[in-house]
Amino acid sequence: MRYDNRHTIPRYMLVIIVMTCFGALIVGKATLAMFTKRDYYETVRSRMATQQRTVRAVRGNIYSADGQLLVGSMSVYTLRMDFVVKDPNNPKAEAEAQQARDDSLQAHIDDLCSGLARLFPTHNAAEYKRLILDGQRRKRRNLLIARNATYIKYREAQKLPFFNLGRTRSGFYAEEIQQRQKPYGGMATRTLGSLMTTSDSAMNGLELAYDSILRGQNGLRHREKVLTDWVDHTDLDPVEGLDLISTIDVGMQDAAERILRRKLEEINAEVGVVLLMETHTGDVKAIVNLTRVAPGQYAEVKNHALTDLWEPGSTFKTASIMVALEDGMVTRSDSVYVGNGVYMMHGRPMKDHNWRSGGYGRAISVDECLMFSSNIGVSRIIDEHYHDHPERYVDGLYREGVGVPVDLPFPGVGRPYVRRPRKDGSNWSRTALPWMSIGYETQIPPIYTCIFYNAIANGGRMVQPRFVKEIRKDGTVLKTFPVVTVKERICSPHTLTDIRQILERVVNDPTGLGRKAGSRYFKVCGKTGTAQVADEHGSYHGSPARYMVSFAGFYPAEAPRYTCVVCIKKSGLPASGGGQAGPVFAELAHYVMAKGIYRPMSAAADPADSTAIHTRPEAAVPADTTAGLVPDTRGLTARDATRTLETLGMKVRISGHGHVAAQSVAPGTMPKPDQSITLTLK
């Protein structure tokens, strides 16, 4: 049969013509909407879509070196009700929806208010009912129901009668707010830092020093109305901040704070500082800054250890004797006459601590100058050998690293002030050198005293203090901060050996003033310090006089592992570095050397802190959590697992990197108050 195309071709042509006309119609309509009705549709769009809103990124956490959460972000929620239905394009539908919402509320209000009273007992059911009915009568748009609700309670509120109808039909909604929480209360708070209460701006400490790392990147979101519902659209996803692994050890920090606080209360001191540093790495394991805020009450209000410029007093004598030994001006077998405890130094009396009882009445050795902390002995040695060339003595101090600034990550850190004599002598007096040699006329933050003594303990190698070891994301290490060497050698090996042996005698010799800082279980090296300090008006003649008592040292003497400095500022006598700061040093040293049996680490948590770090809506909540049981966290990231477990009030320790592979408490069990759980990451 022959194919006849006389009828087929016209049909194809007709289809093509129809489709062409239809396409032209579409293009025409689009062009009309684009150019002639653009303003109308822009108006409709602006009415249907809200402006973009910033979505706060979750701020990174700060952990201790032993895996404890020191600072974390917690999502809390402000719960509100909107009693007004708006639909400007359809007034009739708006009225019907409004009536339906009001009727539904009336039908469920008793059950709703009973549930609210159970979840948020700040009001009883009757009070909630009066509050809600008043909001309905006045057509409130944002009636406050509850503040600072946890995620768990927010989810429970969503299940209440009426609220379970969703935002469109009930008007119930929540505003998420990120709060910064510290499970251990005020522990090391000036070093960890804090945020402003009215914003997320960092104020101080590690929070400020590493703000760009912790902060993350905020996202953007807007809302649009689709049919009868409002829909959230994410324009830019937020990027969570990274986590910091600090060098702080929770157990050591807790012990240092309690020991120092007890001593400050005992002697009614004004300020107390403790610095504990790991010798080889420079890791700051504990840093305490307590200030008296009321009689018998102390709190961290300033980071004295890093910012305050204090005259170091007698702990500085070690540096002076080291200069003289290194320069060959004296040997340990030399001696100096100190007489009855008072010596006229260029017309000004230099006094030893025992001058009222007649002094030592004899010549004392170089060792004894430090063992007895003799002002006369040290100042005579330095003045007699450097008086004509004081710049050589100051050069020796800088050679040892005293007065050399180091790079610390905190804003506002004090820089040591060790004065150099000008060539014309305009800034130098005849008495400047002898008083400088015993720790006056020089200002050094306590951290620098710790750095210097740590260098002596570390075989002469001066390292920079380290406060942060790693930056992590979900348990994965992104960056490691190495140990930084400031000076490879502060003096010759021979001088270092001499100084360490002298410092050992200060503590372990029966006549040394540092006896109360020692231990019968291991040997300690160190030096006492007692200095009169100026009052708030810069005067040394106020009554009662103000003193800085201190002790700086390291242990064990044979193979040092830790360096510690204790400084206490107090008014009136008695004032003794060996007798008041020394016992604090000794008690902390015993804890550190027997760490783990002194006090359970979980007991360091702040008992007044009723908040916990809760899981965000974006993270999956294991089913057992909502039932109050320990969940199975295997496979979760460290961040999500921590938040989930701390919702139950558990104290989380982390070991390893990656995702949770095992947990020390079995899933499905009932957690105990403040129970610790260890998560093993792989």
Buried (B, 14 or more C-beta within 10 A) or exposed (E): EEEEEEEEEEEEEEEEEEEEEEEEEEEEEEEEEEEEEEEEEEEEEEEBBBEBEEBBBBBBBBBBBBBBBBBBBBBBBBBBBBBEBEBEEEEEEBEEBBEEBEEBBEEBBEEBBBBBBEBBEEBEBEEBBEBBBEBBEEEBEBBEBBBBBBBBBBBBBBEBBBBBBEBEBBBBBBEBBBBBBBBBEBBBBBBBBBBEEEEBEBEBBBBBBBBEBBBBEEBBBBBEBEEEEBEEEEEEEBEBBBBBBBBBBBBBBBBBBBBBBEBBBEBEBBBBBBBBBBBBBBBBBBBBBBBBEEEEEBBBBBBBBBBBBBBBBBBBBBBBBBBBBBBEBBEBEBBBEBBBBBBEBEEEEBBBBBBEEEBBEEEBBBBBBBBBBBBBBBBBBBBEBBEEEBEEBBBBBEBBBBBBEBEBBBEEBBBBEBBBBEEEEEEBEEBBBBBBBBBBBBBBBBBBBBBBBBBBBBBBBBBBBBBBBBBBBBBBEEEEBEBBEBBEBBBEEEBBEBBBEBBBBBBBBEEBBBBBBBBEEBBBBBBBBBBBBEBEEEEEEEEEBBBBBBBBBBBBBEEBBBBBBBBBBBBEEEBBBBBBBBBBBBBBBBBBBEBEEBBEBBEBBEEEEEBBBBBBEEBEBBEBBEEEBBBBBBEBBBBBBBBBBBBBBBBBBBBBBBBBBEBEBEEEEEBEEBBBBBBBBE
